[in-house]
Amino acid sequence: MTAELVRGQNHPVSQSRVEIRVSAGTPVLALASLADEQGRFSGNGILAHPGARSLPGVESPGELADRHTFAVDLDAVAADVHRLGVLLVLPPGGPVRFGAVPASYVAVADPEGAELAGYTLTGLDAETAVVALELYRRQGAWKVRAVGQGYAEGLGALLTDGGLPALAAAELAAAALGTIPRTAGADATLATMPTLVGDLRAPQTPAQAPAPTPEPPDPVPVSGHPYAGTPGPGDTPTSPPTISYAHPRRRRTSNEPPEPAPRPAAAQEPGQAPRPVAGDASGWSMDERLYNQVWGMFEDLARTVAAYRSAVEFADSRMDRELDEALSDPRHRLGGSGNAARDTARARREELVAQAQAVLDRDLAQLIAESEVVEPALPAAYARWDNPVWHGHRTPEEGPLALRLGDLHLPERPDLRIPMLSRLPLERGLWIDNGRTGSEAAMTMDTDRLRRAAMDMAVALAVRLLAVHPADRFSVHVIDAAGAGSASLAPLVRAGVLAGPPAAGAHGVTQTLAGLTRRVDLVQMALRAGAPEDLPPDVDTADQLLIVHDFPHGFDDRAVTQLRYLADEGAAVGVHLLMVADRDEASAYGPLLDPLWRSLMRLSPVPDNHLADPWVHHAWTFEPDLPPQGSRVLDQALDRVAEARRTTRP
């Protein structure tokens, strides 16, 4: 029986020799990519294409066609390769986007021809290159995952997103497509190539640069060294590098639907930045456009600060070099000329820093103006709790695209807060750290206050999830073995929106984990059998959220193993984990817990700079979004959820 996968779902691959079959609605180029555990491309031999069909463990098909077959030997794949991706690319001169052709189908089959798992690529639109599915290692075994990740800018954007410099990505894409890439000296520059993007799991579209700075010929790879020493086309060794920090999803292609014309704006002075407009990004719905716009603001802030820091570092290094040269010249040691040389070097440094500061101030002012327009326009799922949208919010008929977890900011402008949005359904569980060793802010707090703040944050996230989904779409379970979280949980208990009373004691822990583990097992079996509708009547088909408070109190080794299983396998079948825990207290379990911690996204109930962006790796300060002191917004949202559930039940 073939397992029919949906986007994000995985399935075990029990055989080492398999075939990957592609049936497309139009002639496409089918490629295979090899990547490391993080999905990054590095070195040579990362792409199997018609010009280089064989890589260790995989044989790619030949020329352009609407049907392809890959031969894969998983035992022969190199040990440092953890992901084998199947890429589909529309050829130049063919259809302009995947949304204009019938959906493609990709299947993994055994050598005898029996299909093990299949995936139909639905929901594509402006994409011209797509990662259809991937085979990946998981705890020593191989699995297949349905990906469906598309890129409107084509194969070059896909390779750049995987960590290749833009020039290398352009050359490799050209080789795969059978064309010759233009060199940097040709009349066309690499300004049309995408800049680096992070792991956002959202289709890329071309971008509108917020500043007129020229595109560098080779964007810096994601290496943890932001833009240091990357010369632009007109740079010299004594001038600061030019930096482009344009966001790929803030431009639109001609293939996208037309957006409503903005209201006429007042006349602007020549050279003045355009007035920001809420929803000024790509997307088919306003929610999607706002989501992409928020991520565009996030990336723009990351890159403009990176440009500023890089310019300051350049000014400092140039001043040091000039001072060294002045002091090493014996002529400057006589007659006081050394002091003049030092003053000149420092003056040049201050001039460069002032120029960089002026550019930073300009860009920050534009982002602040955009934030002031965007923040009030956000839907409830993206909005702060103090946003008036919550006063008129009603239970929706469809689930949201993403959820706000909190705010992010950088030290250059702490008052400029960027919403931290996470796509739904949650691909990773969340871990809210209630330990005092997590950050400097936590060190200054009383232990009881910190634990209460962490649980309040978990409850606020649970209420937000319930409020922005249709009635009965989410079931919330709570494990509070010692009963220490009863004060924070009171609003959920009072409203009657929990799947059951908070589980207490060892028996409650065992019963709750057993029920959710059984649900994961049954749904997985039903999906593998191709009969998701044939679940037992007692299985809740709604998404499940499990809040675990004060872990590891009340947990034995079996319970810990079940938690790890839910963290690893639950998200793909709608079971999500939200842990409130102190890692130091749980360290008694030793390495048994390490895989669990790594699988969760750590958040802090107090301001903490533990998060890094995927582009230039700044340390961002995260602050949770909590209701204002004394506000009843949580109670009102829960009352609406409870009322919606009463009216929808048969």
C-alpha positions, 0 to 999 in steps of 0.5 A, spaced: 500 500 500 502 506 498 503 512 503 500 518 500 504 524 503 502 531 504 507 537 505 511 536 511 509 528 512 514 523 513 515 516 512 520 510 513 524 507 507 525 500 509 530 498 503 537 501 501 536 500 494 530 504 491 527 508 485 524 515 485 519 516 480 517 523 477 511 524 473 510 531 471 505 535 468 510 538 463 517 537 461 521 539 467 529 538 469 529 533 474 535 533 479 538 530 485 542 534 491 546 532 497 546 536 503 549 536 510 544 535 516 542 542 516 540 542 509 546 546 507 550 545 500 558 545 501 564 543 496 563 540 490 559 534 487 552 536 491 548 536 484 546 530 480 544 533 473 544 531 466 551 534 465 554 530 471 549 524 472 552 520 477 554 522 485 555 517 490 549 513 491 544 516 486 544 516 478 540 522 476 535 521 469 537 524 463 534 530 459 528 534 459 522 530 460 515 529 463 517 523 466 524 521 470 527 515 474 532 516 479 536 510 482 538 511 489 543 506 493 542 509 500 548 504 503 553 508 498 551 515 500 557 518 503 557 518 511 557 526 511 550 526 507 544 527 511 539 529 505 538 527 498 533 532 495 529 531 489 529 538 485 524 539 479 526 545 475 522 548 469 526 550 463 527 556 460 522 558 454 517 553 457 511 554 462 513 560 466 511 557 473 508 551 476 502 554 478 500 554 470 501 546 469 498 540 472 501 538 479 507 533 479 507 527 482 513 524 486 514 517 488 519 512 492 518 505 490 522 499 491 526 495 485 521 491 484 516 497 482 512 497 488 511 504 491 512 505 498 510 513 498 508 518 494 507 526 494 502 530 489 505 537 489 499 541 490 499 549 492 504 551 487 504 558 484 509 562 481 515 557 483 520 555 477 524 551 481 521 546 487 524 541 492 519 536 491 521 531 496 527 529 500 530 522 503 534 524 510 537 520 515 534 519 522 537 516 528 541 511 523 535 510 519 532 513 512 526 516 511 522 520 506 519 527 507 514 531 502 517 538 502 514 542 496 518 548 497 518 552 491 522 558 489 520 563 484 527 565 482 529 559 479 534 554 481 539 559 482 535 561 488 534 554 491 542 553 491 543 560 494 538 558 499 542 552 501 548 556 502 552 556 496 555 563 494 550 567 489 556 566 483 557 559 485 550 558 485 549 561 478 554 557 475 552 551 477 545 552 475 547 554 468 551 548 468 545 544 470 540 548 465 545 547 459 547 554 459 553 559 459 553 563 465 555 571 464 561 573 468 562 579 472 565 583 467 559 582 462 553 587 461 549 584 466 551 583 473 549 579 479 544 584 481 538 579 479 541 574 483 538 573 490 541 575 496 542 570 502 535 568 505 534 564 511 530 558 513 523 561 512 520 555 509 516 560 505 516 560 497 521 566 495 519 571 490 524 577 487 525 583 492 524 590 492 531 593 495 529 598 500 536 602 498 539 604 492 546 601 494 549 596 488 548 589 489 555 585 491 558 580 486 558 575 491 554 575 497 557 572 503 555 565 505 552 564 512 558 563 516 557 567 522 562 573 519 557 578 517 559 581 511 566 583 513 571 585 507 566 584 501 568 589 496 562 591 491 563 593 484 566 600 485 570 599 492 577 600 493 581 597 498 581 604 502 573 604 502 568 601 506 565 595 502 558 596 499 552 592 502 546 589 499 541 587 504 534 587 500 529 582 502 527 577 496 520 577 498 519 584 498 519 584 490 513 582 486 514 578 479 509 579 473 506 572 475 503 574 481 496 577 482 495 584 482 494 587 489 489 593 490 492 600 488 494 604 495 490 610 496 493 616 493 499 619 497 501 626 499 506 629 494 513 627 496 520 631 496 524 628 490 529 623 493 524 622 499 523 614 501 516 612 499 511 612 504 510 604 507 503 601 506 501 595 510 501 588 506 506 591 501 509 584 499 508 578 495 502 573 497 495 571 495 492 573 501 493 579 506 495 575 511 500 572 507 502 579 504 503 581 512 507 575 514 512 576 508 512 583 510 514 582 517 519 577 515 522 582 510 522 588 515 526 582 520 531 581 514 532 588 512 533 590 520 538 584 520 542 587 514 542 594 515 545 593 522 550 588 519 552 593 514 553 598 519 557 594 524 561 592 518 562 599 516 565 600 523 569 594 523 572 597 516 573 604 519 577 601 525 581 596 521 583 602 517 585 606 522 589 601 526 593 600 519 594 607 518 596 608 525 601 602 524 604 605 518 605 612 521 608 609 527 613 605 523 615 611 519 621 614 522 620 620 519 613 621 523 617 620 530 621 627 529 617 634 529 611 632 532 608 629 525 606 623 528 601 626 532 598 629 526 598 622 522 594 619 528 589 625 528 588 624 521 587 617 521 582 618 527 578 623 523 578 619 517 575 613 522 570 618 525 568 620 518 566 613 516 563 612 522 558 618 521 557 616 514 555 609 516 551 612 522 547 616 517 545 610 513 543 606 519 539 612 521 535 613 515 534 605 514 531 605 521 527 611 520 524 607 514 523 601 518 520 604 524 515 608 519 513 601 516 512 598 523 507 603 525 503 602 519 504 594 519 503 593 527 496 596 527 494 592 521 496 585 523 491 580 524 489 577 531 494 571 530 500 576 528 498 581 533 500 583 540 495 582 546 494 590 546 492 590 539 485 593 538 483 587 533 482 582 539 476 586 542 472 585 535 476 578 534 471 572 533 473 564 532 475 564 525 473 559 520 480 557 517 486 556 521 492 562 520 498 562 516 503 563 522 503 565 530 506 570 533 511 568 539 514 574 541 518 580 539 525 581 537 530 587 537 537 589 536 541 593 541 542 599 535 534 600 536 531 597 542 524 600 541 524 597 534 520 591 535 519 586 529 514 580 531 517 573 531 512 569 527 512 562 526 509 558 521 503 553 522 502 548 523 509 548 528 514 544 525 518 544 532 515 544 539 517 549 544 521 549 550 520 555 555 526 556 560 524 557 567 531 556 570 535 562 573 541 560 569 538 561 562 540 569 561 542 575 565 535 577 566 533 571 569 539 571 574 536 577 577 529 574 578 526 570 584 525 563 582 518 563 584 516 569 580 520 566 574 517 560 574 510 563 574 512 568 568 514 562 564 507 558 565 503 565 564 507 565 557 505 558 556 498 559 557 498 566 553 501 562 547 495 556 548 490 561 548 492 564 542 492 558 538 485 556 541 483 563 539 485 563 532 483 557 530 476 554 528 472 551 534 475 544 536 481 545 531 485 544 537 485 540 543 489 542 549 492 537 554 496 539 560 501 535 565 502 539 571 505 533 576 506 537 582 500 542 581 505 548 581 502 551 575 494 551 578 494 559 578 497 560 571 492 555 568 486 557 572 483 561 566 484 555 561 480 551 567 475 556 568 473 556 561 473 549 560 477 549 554 482 543 556 481 536 553 481 534 561 483 536 567 490 538 568 494 531 569 497 530 576 501 525 579 505 519 576 498 516 574 496 522 570 503 523 567 502 516 564 495 516 562 496 523 558 502 520 555 499 514 553 493 517 550 497 522 545 502 516 543 497 512 541 494 517 537 500 518 534 501 511 532 494 510 530 494 516 525 501 514 522 498 507 521 492 510 518 496 514 513 501 509 511 495 505 509 492 510 505 486 510 509 486 516 514 478 516 515 478 509 518 481 511 525 477 509 531 471 513 533 475 515 540 481 518 536 481 526 536 482 528 529 483 535 532 491 538 533 493 536 540 497 541 544 501 538 550 503 543 555 508 540 560 509 544 566 515 543 571 519 537 568 522 532 570 517 532 576 513 526 576 517 523 570 520 516 569 524 513 564 518 511 560 515 517 560 521 521 558 522 516 552 514 518 550 516 525 550 522 524 546 517 520 541 512 526 541 517 531 540 520 527 534 514 524 531 508 528 533 508 534 529 507 531 523 501 528 525 498 534 529 501 533 536 505 539 538 509 539 545 510 546 549 515 544 555 516 549 561 522 546 564 529 548 567 534 544 563 539 544 569 534 541 574 533 536 568 540 534 567 540 528 572 537 524 566 544 526 562 544 524 555 538 521 555 535 528 554 539 531 549 535 529 543 529 532 546 532 539 548 535 539 541 528 538 537 525 544 541 525 551 540 528 555 546 524 561 548 525 565 554 519 568 559 524 574 560 528 578 555 534 574 552 538 575 546 539 567 545 536 567 538 540 568 531 537 570 524 539 565 519 542 571 514 548 574 518 547 571 525 546 577 529 544 575 537 537 578 537 533 579 544 527 575 544 521 578 549 515 574 550 508 577 548 504 577 554 497 581 556 497 588 559 497 588 566 490 588 569 487 586 562 482 581 561 483 580 554 485 572 555 479 571 559 475 574 553 478 570 548 477 564 552 470 566 553 469 566 545 472 560 544 468 556 549 462 559 546 464 557 539 465 550 541 458 550 545 455 552 538 458 548 534 457 541 537 452 537 535 
